[in-house]
Amino acid sequence: MSRDPQCGESPSLQGGEDVKKAIAQGTFDLLHPGHVHYLREAASFGDELHVIIARRENVTHKAKPVLPNRQRRDVVGALEAVDRARLGHREDIFVPIEEIDPDYIVLGHDQHHDEDAIEDELHRRGVDCEVRRASGREPRFEGELLSTGRIIDRILEQRG
C-alpha cells in the first residue's frame, strides 16, 4: 500500500458516502498477536478501518515506544485488516477523528480511555459515532506474548 508522505497516512480503498468507517487507535509498538486481534475485530465494525497511531511525544500513560512513529504507522498500514493508517495529531487527539468522521471508534480491551468521556467530547464537536470496546485475546499456547511490555521483558531476560 502506498503512503502519502505529506499527510502521513495511507490512501482510502473505498470512499463514498455510504461506507461505514471504524477507527482503532493505539501505540502499536512491537506489533504482536494481541494487536492483530484488536485490529481484525475493529475492522469487523465497518467497511473501512482507519487506524490512528499515537505519536511518541503523545504517549504519556506508559513507556515511550521503541520504534519510530513512521515505522509503526507503516507496519500497521501493511496489515490486511487496515485500510488507512495515519499518525495522530501532535496537539489534539480528536482532530483525526473529526477528519475521518467515523461510524464507530473501537477501543482496545485494555486501553485506558473512558468511553463516556470520549462520546461526550465527540458530541460536543459534532461527531456522531458509537464508541465500542474490543474483546481481549487469550494466549493460544504456553509462552505466547500478547503485550509489548512482556516482549521487552523477555528480550531483557534473554539478551539483557
Backbone bond lengths (Angstrom), bond angles and torsions (degrees), N, CA, C in turn:
res aa  C-N    CA-C-N  psi(-1)  N-CA   C-N-CA  omega(-1)  CA-C   N-CA-C  phi
1 M - - - 1.456 - - 1.522 107.90 -
2 S 1.297 117.01 131.39 1.464 120.59 -178.56 1.517 110.81 -81.01
3 R 1.312 116.04 155.22 1.458 121.97 -178.74 1.517 109.28 -118.58
4 D 1.314 116.17 146.52 1.455 121.57 172.57 1.523 106.68 -95.51
5 P 1.331 118.97 106.85 1.464 120.30 -175.14 1.520 113.28 -64.08
6 Q 1.316 118.50 -22.51 1.462 121.16 -179.52 1.528 111.84 -69.02
7 C 1.329 117.05 -41.18 1.468 118.94 -175.54 1.523 112.62 -103.41
8 G 1.319 117.75 -4.29 1.451 119.97 176.39 1.506 113.92 67.44
9 E 1.330 117.65 34.50 1.453 119.76 -179.31 1.512 110.50 -147.55
10 S 1.310 114.99 166.69 1.453 120.92 176.09 1.520 108.94 -94.98
11 P 1.329 118.61 157.35 1.461 120.98 -175.85 1.520 112.92 -73.02
12 S 1.320 115.98 154.09 1.453 121.84 174.53 1.517 108.67 -72.21
13 L 1.318 117.17 143.01 1.453 120.32 -178.77 1.516 113.14 -91.18
14 Q 1.336 118.83 -26.69 1.451 120.34 -172.81 1.516 112.97 -113.74
15 G 1.303 117.94 -61.43 1.462 121.23 -177.23 1.514 110.84 72.14
16 G 1.332 116.21 175.33 1.455 120.27 178.87 1.507 112.31 105.27
17 E 1.331 114.77 155.19 1.463 122.10 -175.80 1.527 113.32 -68.12
18 D 1.340 118.22 -36.98 1.458 120.87 -172.70 1.527 113.75 -90.92
19 V 1.300 118.15 6.76 1.459 122.21 179.31 1.525 109.04 -75.73
20 K 1.326 116.36 126.20 1.462 121.53 176.46 1.525 108.17 -82.78
21 K 1.335 115.54 124.86 1.459 120.90 -177.05 1.525 110.61 -111.10
22 A 1.319 114.53 134.88 1.459 121.45 174.87 1.526 108.07 -118.05
23 I 1.320 114.60 148.26 1.469 121.36 176.24 1.524 108.61 -118.63
24 A 1.320 114.95 135.67 1.458 122.68 166.10 1.524 105.35 -119.93
25 Q 1.308 116.55 153.05 1.459 118.90 179.66 1.513 109.81 -147.64
26 G 1.318 114.77 154.94 1.452 119.20 178.97 1.514 111.40 169.28
27 T 1.321 115.13 -175.16 1.456 122.09 -179.79 1.528 110.89 -85.18
28 F 1.311 117.37 -42.51 1.466 124.26 176.95 1.526 112.44 54.85
29 D 1.331 114.93 47.43 1.457 120.93 176.19 1.524 107.63 -90.16
30 L 1.309 118.43 134.42 1.464 123.26 -178.05 1.533 109.80 50.64
31 L 1.297 115.20 73.34 1.461 123.33 -175.84 1.526 111.26 -50.96
32 H 1.322 116.54 137.27 1.462 122.57 -177.79 1.530 109.64 -142.64
33 P 1.349 118.31 172.72 1.466 120.88 -176.12 1.531 114.23 -59.10
34 G 1.317 118.76 -27.79 1.465 120.65 176.04 1.520 111.50 -64.17
35 H 1.337 116.95 -39.68 1.465 120.75 175.74 1.522 110.47 -63.15
36 V 1.327 116.63 -45.31 1.470 120.63 -178.53 1.524 109.99 -61.47
37 H 1.321 117.36 -43.05 1.470 121.47 177.61 1.529 110.54 -58.85
38 Y 1.322 116.67 -48.39 1.465 122.13 179.79 1.525 110.92 -58.44
39 L 1.315 117.39 -47.36 1.465 120.21 -176.88 1.528 111.89 -68.78
40 R 1.317 117.63 -37.77 1.471 119.52 175.97 1.526 110.56 -63.34
41 E 1.317 116.47 -43.66 1.465 119.11 179.37 1.525 110.70 -65.40
42 A 1.318 117.58 -43.15 1.468 120.61 178.12 1.525 110.69 -60.45
43 A 1.325 117.48 -39.53 1.470 121.64 179.76 1.521 111.59 -62.71
44 S 1.322 117.45 -28.38 1.470 120.56 -178.06 1.529 112.43 -69.62
45 F 1.324 117.98 -12.27 1.461 121.63 179.90 1.524 113.05 -82.28
46 G 1.312 118.19 -14.27 1.463 119.06 -175.93 1.512 112.83 -151.84
47 D 1.325 114.47 -175.99 1.462 121.67 176.24 1.523 110.95 -85.65
48 E 1.316 116.58 -27.56 1.463 122.87 178.88 1.518 109.05 -128.67
49 L 1.320 115.11 136.95 1.461 120.14 173.51 1.521 108.81 -110.16
50 H 1.321 114.68 119.30 1.463 122.99 174.56 1.526 106.87 -103.40
51 V 1.322 116.70 129.84 1.461 120.50 -179.48 1.523 108.78 -117.33
52 I 1.323 114.82 127.03 1.464 121.96 177.48 1.526 107.52 -102.83
53 I 1.323 115.54 118.85 1.457 121.51 -178.69 1.525 108.40 -97.45
54 A 1.321 116.06 124.24 1.464 120.96 -179.10 1.522 110.74 -63.14
55 R 1.312 115.36 133.29 1.466 120.33 174.86 1.533 109.19 -71.29
56 R 1.301 115.35 145.73 1.467 121.37 -177.99 1.527 111.34 -50.39
57 E 1.333 116.60 -44.31 1.462 120.21 -176.21 1.530 112.90 -67.86
58 N 1.326 117.56 -16.63 1.464 120.76 -179.52 1.524 113.33 -96.09
59 V 1.324 117.84 -6.28 1.465 121.07 179.94 1.523 107.67 -82.11
60 T 1.334 115.86 107.87 1.466 120.62 -176.52 1.526 112.81 -121.95
61 H 1.325 117.81 -11.49 1.461 121.34 -174.48 1.527 113.27 -93.57
62 K 1.329 116.75 -2.37 1.463 121.97 178.75 1.524 107.48 -159.05
63 A 1.319 116.40 -178.22 1.471 120.41 -179.82 1.530 110.40 -60.45
64 K 1.315 115.19 147.27 1.467 120.72 178.50 1.531 109.71 -61.75
65 P 1.327 117.04 148.24 1.466 119.83 179.11 1.531 112.10 -61.62
66 V 1.308 115.15 148.92 1.457 122.42 176.07 1.528 109.49 -76.93
67 L 1.319 116.64 -43.06 1.466 121.98 -174.94 1.526 111.34 -86.13
68 P 1.338 117.29 148.94 1.467 121.17 178.51 1.532 112.16 -64.82
69 N 1.322 115.69 156.79 1.468 122.20 -179.46 1.521 112.51 -50.74
70 R 1.313 116.63 -54.89 1.472 120.32 -174.26 1.520 111.91 -65.30
71 Q 1.310 117.67 -34.83 1.464 119.99 178.07 1.526 110.32 -64.95
72 R 1.321 116.88 -44.33 1.466 119.86 178.28 1.526 110.46 -62.67
73 R 1.337 117.07 -42.19 1.468 120.92 177.64 1.527 111.17 -60.59
74 D 1.323 116.77 -45.98 1.464 120.45 -176.87 1.524 112.37 -66.37
75 V 1.322 117.25 -39.75 1.464 120.35 179.43 1.527 109.94 -66.53
76 V 1.321 117.67 -45.29 1.468 120.53 177.84 1.527 110.06 -62.53
77 G 1.325 117.36 -43.34 1.456 121.12 -179.51 1.515 113.78 -63.58
78 A 1.326 117.67 -22.01 1.462 121.66 179.56 1.526 112.79 -80.16
79 L 1.317 117.73 -11.77 1.465 120.50 -178.94 1.527 110.98 -72.57
80 E 1.312 115.48 142.67 1.461 121.66 -176.93 1.526 112.95 -58.87
81 A 1.303 118.51 -35.46 1.468 121.58 -176.68 1.524 112.94 -72.21
82 V 1.326 117.77 -16.06 1.466 122.64 -171.17 1.529 110.78 -99.27
83 D 1.336 115.67 126.30 1.462 121.17 176.53 1.519 112.06 -92.36
84 R 1.320 116.74 -34.99 1.466 120.09 -178.69 1.527 108.10 -147.49
85 A 1.332 115.49 130.67 1.466 121.16 177.00 1.519 107.86 -122.62
86 R 1.326 115.49 137.00 1.469 119.92 -179.26 1.516 109.05 -147.62
87 L 1.310 115.01 156.38 1.459 120.23 174.57 1.516 109.17 -79.87
88 G 1.322 115.66 147.97 1.454 120.69 177.04 1.518 111.88 -67.31
89 H 1.308 114.94 167.33 1.463 122.35 178.01 1.527 108.65 -71.99
90 R 1.306 116.66 145.84 1.470 120.25 -177.62 1.527 112.94 -68.52
91 E 1.332 118.02 -30.17 1.465 120.15 -172.58 1.525 114.62 -118.57
92 D 1.327 118.25 -26.53 1.467 120.88 -172.61 1.523 109.34 -137.91
93 I 1.329 116.78 107.34 1.464 120.62 -175.59 1.524 113.22 -63.31
94 F 1.328 117.59 -17.49 1.464 119.97 -177.56 1.529 113.55 -86.09
95 V 1.326 118.45 -14.35 1.471 121.06 -178.13 1.528 112.07 -58.41
96 P 1.344 120.30 -50.32 1.468 118.25 179.61 1.529 112.70 -62.92
97 I 1.318 116.57 -32.66 1.468 119.82 178.52 1.519 109.51 -64.90
98 E 1.326 116.87 -43.77 1.468 120.43 177.08 1.525 110.74 -60.49
99 E 1.320 117.33 -41.11 1.469 121.37 -179.06 1.527 111.91 -66.98
100 I 1.313 117.30 -39.13 1.467 121.75 -178.75 1.522 111.02 -76.56
101 D 1.339 117.36 -35.46 1.468 123.62 -178.26 1.532 111.03 53.79
102 P 1.339 116.32 64.63 1.466 120.44 -173.03 1.525 113.25 -78.24
103 D 1.316 114.34 165.30 1.460 121.68 170.40 1.528 110.11 -89.07
104 Y 1.340 115.87 -29.55 1.465 121.52 -178.94 1.523 110.20 -139.68
105 I 1.324 115.18 143.21 1.457 122.14 164.22 1.518 104.83 -115.29
106 V 1.321 115.91 124.81 1.459 120.77 -177.87 1.526 107.80 -111.95
107 L 1.321 115.39 115.26 1.463 121.78 179.36 1.521 109.68 -88.59
108 G 1.311 116.23 149.06 1.455 120.38 174.72 1.519 110.72 -68.91
109 H 1.317 116.51 153.72 1.468 120.52 -175.58 1.523 112.75 -59.82
110 D 1.333 117.49 -28.08 1.465 120.54 -175.77 1.527 113.16 -111.87
111 Q 1.320 117.26 12.07 1.464 119.41 179.88 1.526 110.49 -75.32
112 H 1.320 115.60 147.33 1.461 122.31 -172.05 1.524 114.12 -81.22
113 H 1.316 118.76 -1.97 1.465 121.48 -174.89 1.529 112.25 -70.64
114 D 1.328 115.92 146.91 1.462 123.36 177.70 1.530 108.55 -95.94
115 E 1.332 116.23 116.22 1.470 120.81 -176.92 1.521 112.70 -56.12
116 D 1.334 117.05 -44.63 1.467 120.26 -177.62 1.527 111.49 -64.21
117 A 1.322 117.18 -41.32 1.468 120.41 179.18 1.527 110.71 -64.49
118 I 1.321 116.88 -39.79 1.467 120.39 177.82 1.521 110.15 -64.55
119 E 1.333 117.23 -47.55 1.467 120.40 179.62 1.524 111.13 -59.97
120 D 1.329 117.44 -41.73 1.471 120.99 179.26 1.526 111.31 -61.38
121 E 1.334 116.98 -45.87 1.464 120.43 -179.48 1.525 111.20 -66.36
122 L 1.325 117.00 -40.78 1.469 120.00 178.30 1.524 110.61 -64.15
123 H 1.317 117.02 -41.78 1.471 120.81 178.00 1.531 109.86 -60.96
124 R 1.336 116.33 -43.46 1.462 121.18 178.57 1.530 111.25 -59.17
125 R 1.327 116.67 -33.27 1.463 122.06 -178.75 1.534 112.97 -91.17
126 G 1.320 117.07 1.63 1.463 120.26 177.78 1.518 115.04 81.40
127 V 1.329 117.52 19.68 1.468 121.32 177.63 1.523 107.78 -100.12
128 D 1.327 116.19 118.50 1.461 121.98 -177.62 1.524 109.35 -102.27
129 C 1.327 116.29 99.79 1.467 119.84 178.16 1.522 109.15 -150.07
130 E 1.321 114.63 161.94 1.458 120.83 177.65 1.523 109.30 -94.16
131 V 1.329 115.98 140.99 1.460 121.19 175.45 1.523 107.36 -105.90
132 R 1.308 116.14 123.23 1.463 122.72 -179.23 1.523 109.24 -123.27
133 R 1.317 115.43 164.25 1.465 120.22 177.39 1.524 108.26 -120.66
134 A 1.329 116.10 130.51 1.465 121.90 179.50 1.528 110.04 -73.91
135 S 1.303 114.66 159.67 1.462 120.60 176.22 1.527 109.67 -79.72
136 G 1.303 115.08 160.75 1.459 120.12 174.53 1.521 110.14 -85.16
137 R 1.294 115.87 172.73 1.464 120.82 178.15 1.515 108.28 -129.08
138 E 1.309 115.73 129.74 1.461 120.93 177.88 1.530 109.20 -84.32
139 P 1.332 116.87 150.62 1.468 119.08 175.03 1.530 110.38 -58.45
140 R 1.312 116.06 142.71 1.466 121.08 -178.93 1.521 112.15 -94.58
141 F 1.316 116.95 -13.05 1.457 120.88 177.87 1.523 107.88 -153.81
142 E 1.319 115.50 159.68 1.460 120.45 -178.32 1.524 110.26 -62.07
143 G 1.313 115.34 130.08 1.454 120.78 177.71 1.520 114.95 90.78
144 E 1.351 118.21 -4.46 1.466 119.48 178.30 1.524 108.68 -66.48
145 L 1.312 116.37 132.66 1.461 121.98 -176.43 1.521 110.11 -104.07
146 L 1.339 116.47 122.82 1.462 122.94 -177.22 1.520 111.44 -116.90
147 S 1.303 117.25 27.10 1.455 122.12 -177.23 1.524 109.02 -148.95
148 T 1.326 116.01 133.51 1.463 120.08 177.27 1.527 110.26 -59.46
149 G 1.329 116.77 -42.18 1.460 120.28 178.94 1.514 112.41 -59.46
150 R 1.331 116.58 -40.61 1.469 119.61 179.12 1.529 111.44 -69.99
151 I 1.329 116.79 -34.35 1.469 119.93 176.00 1.527 109.52 -63.20
152 I 1.319 116.92 -45.54 1.468 120.85 179.37 1.525 110.32 -63.21
153 D 1.339 116.89 -42.84 1.466 120.00 177.47 1.527 110.90 -58.65
154 R 1.328 117.11 -43.37 1.466 121.05 179.99 1.528 110.49 -63.69
155 I 1.322 117.00 -42.30 1.471 120.58 177.88 1.526 109.93 -59.85
156 L 1.324 116.88 -45.58 1.467 120.36 -179.47 1.525 111.46 -64.98
157 E 1.345 117.24 -37.81 1.466 120.97 177.46 1.525 111.02 -62.42
158 Q 1.322 115.58 -44.27 1.462 119.67 -172.15 1.521 113.69 -88.16
159 R 1.328 117.28 -25.54 1.463 119.18 -174.96 1.520 113.45 -125.79
160 G 1.333 115.93 -10.68 1.450 120.43 -174.09 1.467 113.91 -72.73
